[in-house]
Amino acid sequence: MQEKAEPAAAPARTGGGAPPSAVSRTLQIGGELLLTAGVVLLLFVAWQLWWTNLDADARQREVVKDFARGLSGPAHAVVPPPDPGAGNVAASAPAVAGEPETGATIGVVYVPRFGAEYTRPVVQGTTPAVLDSLGLGHYEGTAMPGAAGNFAVAGHRQTHGAVLDNIDALVPGDRIYVQTRDGYYVYRFRNSEIVLPAAADVLLPVPRQPAATPRESYLTMTSCNPRFGSQERIVAYSLLESWRPAAAGPPAEIAAQVARTVGGG
């Protein structure tokens, strides 16, 4: 008798369940793209908040060292005070240097309120090349330290060295010290305000007063606001309290800092 042939076996399945639909594949690809975008965003934030600060800090230390090495050279050309009288000119009127070229170092700033290690260079200009690497930038055309008018500077708050990260922590009466090759200028913090980015009148010789003639020496520091944004600007105003010629040495409050950061050059 002829044997009945067995039916052919069905091909074995390689996976359980039905094959994925087009919707499932689209969701899977979308999820992978979102994950990749999240990783890229995280790396960008790390670069902004960590690497740019690390890199800028190193470059600013070099600027301070170069400034220290230059202290033994010839002093800046000094603009004579308008009416020195018969007294000691150095003691009665601050020396005022001429405005340097863009990228030149004007001096070093110490702010005890920002910590015992806070030492930042002030460089001429507010271009990205200055602000992103070299420290505080001096608004060109505004006054120089010690002059009647507005010595105005800008600095980043959270990236590229975060030179003005704690600007909102200043308390009225805090001292801010600016060291140049000519001496030490001591400013006392007065007040701060929040303005829109277009408020250029904070840079006037008398801040916010277009028609006023300056009779005092202002220090105006500007930075972004809020801390992790740039929708506004925070502006801190200080007035010159006193100055000391370089030969007199640093004020007592910052003497140790000067010895560590500049004196040791």
Beta strands, then each sheet from edge to edge (+ up, - down):
strand 1: 78-79
strand 2: 96-97
strand 3: 105-110
strand 4: 119-124
strand 5: 136-138
strand 6: 149-154
strand 7: 175-179
strand 8: 183-195
strand 9: 217-225
strand 10: 232-245
sheet 1: 1+ 2-
sheet 2: 3+ 4- 5- 6+ 9+ 10- 8+ 7- 3+
end
